Amino acid sequence: MYIYNVTLNIDESIHEEWLEWIKEHIPQVLSTGKFEKATLTRVLVEEEMGGVTYSVQYKTNSRESLDAYYKEDADRLRNEGLKRFADKVLSFRTELQIIDEYSVSFNKPE
């Protein structure tokens, strides 16, 4: 499993507008068929530069799907946000590969 993570710092002047937009944008990315799931999270660490920081994590089962996203869809979908918000959003992208997943289950006494 792979995670395509996009971390974004949003200028407070456009925060609400951006948040509405990203909730429309994520389904557009998912509609490419390259990802199975996406998670939108707010980063709780305050940045010195200000603004509000978010992470969007798109999950896919194959490296091929991620590569196909870059080749077929990424530029078009990124440009929509760039045109709309210009220099009010700073972002960087990270690729992650899940090696193992663990969970804790709690047993209730019977």
Secondary structure, 3 states (H helix, E strand, C coil): CEEEEEEEEECHHHHHHHHHHHHHHHHHHHCCCCCCEEEEEECCCCCCCCCEEEEEEEEECCHHHHHHHHHHHHHHHHHHHHHHHHHHEEEEEEEEECCCCCCCCCCCCC
